[in-house]
Amino acid sequence: MKRIGSGTGVLQGSRVLFSDFADDGVMWTGNGNRECRFMVTFKPAFRQVPAVTVGISMWDMDHKTNSRADISAENVTASGFHIVFRTWGDSRVARVRADWMAIGAVKDDDDWDVA
């Protein structure tokens, strides 16, 4: 984790969500609504729920069909979140890589735990 000042931290990562063209997976061969979820765990956890952004950093789509994609961060907690990718209709998605960043409050060495 990178620290910004004494109480803010930044975590980031990248993840290939699927490569469905390699094994004729549903994102590549399917039709209709399709969804892929991947759990990201923050290590270390934030003190509170951080702000999270997710973006597509690589996509490989069939040029013969419409390109439809929706990517988001869902179920965000202080310890992690889900990256969710969705497509629909006749879209054929071969593979997708997502990059994410979380910014939030972190425990500081000067914090006291008086219990």
C-alpha positions as CSV (number, residue, x, y, z in Angstrom):
1,M,0.0,0.0,0.0
2,K,1.2,3.5,-0.8
3,R,0.6,6.1,1.9
4,I,-0.4,9.7,1.2
5,G,0.3,11.7,4.3
6,S,-0.4,10.0,7.6
7,G,-3.9,8.7,7.3
8,T,-4.6,7.9,3.6
9,G,-3.6,4.9,1.6
10,V,-3.8,3.8,-2.0
11,L,-4.0,0.2,-3.4
12,Q,-4.2,-0.7,-7.0
13,G,-4.2,-3.9,-9.1
14,S,-4.9,-5.5,-12.4
15,R,-6.7,-8.8,-13.2
16,V,-7.5,-10.7,-16.3
17,L,-11.2,-11.6,-15.6
18,F,-11.5,-14.3,-18.3
19,S,-10.1,-15.6,-21.5
20,D,-13.2,-17.3,-22.9
21,F,-12.1,-17.6,-26.5
22,A,-9.4,-20.2,-25.4
23,D,-12.0,-22.7,-24.1
24,D,-15.3,-21.6,-25.8
25,G,-16.5,-20.0,-22.6
26,V,-19.9,-18.4,-22.3
27,M,-18.7,-14.8,-22.8
28,W,-17.4,-15.8,-26.2
29,T,-20.1,-18.3,-27.4
30,G,-23.0,-17.1,-25.3
31,N,-26.0,-15.0,-26.1
32,G,-28.1,-12.8,-23.8
33,N,-27.1,-11.5,-20.4
34,R,-23.7,-12.7,-19.1
35,E,-21.8,-11.7,-15.9
36,C,-18.3,-12.4,-14.5
37,R,-17.4,-11.6,-10.9
38,F,-13.9,-11.5,-9.2
39,M,-13.3,-10.9,-5.5
40,V,-10.5,-8.4,-4.7
41,T,-9.1,-8.5,-1.1
42,F,-7.3,-5.5,0.3
43,K,-4.1,-6.3,2.1
44,P,-4.0,-4.6,4.5
45,A,-7.6,-3.6,4.9
46,F,-8.6,0.0,5.1
47,R,-10.0,1.6,8.3
48,Q,-13.3,2.5,6.5
49,V,-14.9,1.8,3.1
50,P,-12.5,3.3,0.5
51,A,-13.4,4.9,-2.8
52,V,-12.9,2.4,-5.6
53,T,-12.6,2.8,-9.3
54,V,-12.5,0.0,-11.9
55,G,-11.7,0.3,-15.6
56,I,-11.2,-1.9,-18.6
57,S,-7.5,-1.9,-19.5
58,M,-7.7,-4.6,-22.2
59,W,-10.6,-6.0,-24.1
60,D,-10.7,-8.4,-27.0
61,M,-14.1,-8.3,-28.8
62,D,-15.5,-10.0,-31.9
63,H,-15.7,-7.3,-34.7
64,K,-18.8,-9.0,-36.2
65,T,-21.1,-8.3,-33.3
66,N,-21.9,-5.2,-31.2
67,S,-19.4,-4.4,-28.5
68,R,-21.3,-4.1,-25.2
69,A,-19.6,-3.9,-21.8
70,D,-20.4,-2.8,-18.3
71,I,-17.8,-2.9,-15.6
72,S,-18.2,-1.8,-11.9
73,A,-17.1,-2.2,-8.3
74,E,-19.8,-3.8,-6.2
75,N,-20.1,-4.8,-2.5
76,V,-17.2,-2.5,-1.5
77,T,-16.1,-3.0,2.2
78,A,-13.0,-2.0,4.1
79,S,-11.5,-5.4,3.3
80,G,-12.4,-5.8,-0.4
81,F,-14.9,-5.6,-3.3
82,H,-16.2,-7.5,-6.4
83,I,-15.1,-6.5,-9.9
84,V,-18.2,-7.2,-12.0
85,F,-18.2,-7.3,-15.8
86,R,-21.4,-7.7,-17.8
87,T,-22.3,-8.0,-21.5
88,W,-25.5,-8.8,-23.2
89,G,-27.2,-9.4,-26.6
90,D,-25.1,-10.9,-29.3
91,S,-21.8,-9.4,-28.0
92,R,-18.9,-11.9,-28.2
93,V,-16.1,-11.1,-25.7
94,A,-12.9,-13.1,-25.9
95,R,-11.1,-11.6,-22.9
96,V,-11.1,-8.7,-20.5
97,R,-8.5,-7.3,-18.1
98,A,-9.6,-4.8,-15.4
99,D,-7.5,-2.3,-13.5
100,W,-8.6,-1.0,-10.1
101,M,-7.7,1.6,-7.5
102,A,-8.8,2.1,-4.0
103,I,-8.2,5.2,-1.9
104,G,-9.2,5.5,1.7
105,A,-8.4,5.9,5.4
106,V,-5.7,3.6,6.8
107,K,-4.3,2.9,10.2
108,D,-1.5,5.2,11.1
109,D,1.5,4.3,13.3
110,D,0.5,7.2,15.6
111,D,-3.0,5.8,16.2
112,W,-3.6,4.5,19.6
113,D,-5.7,1.5,20.4
114,V,-6.9,2.0,23.9
115,A,-9.2,-0.9,24.9
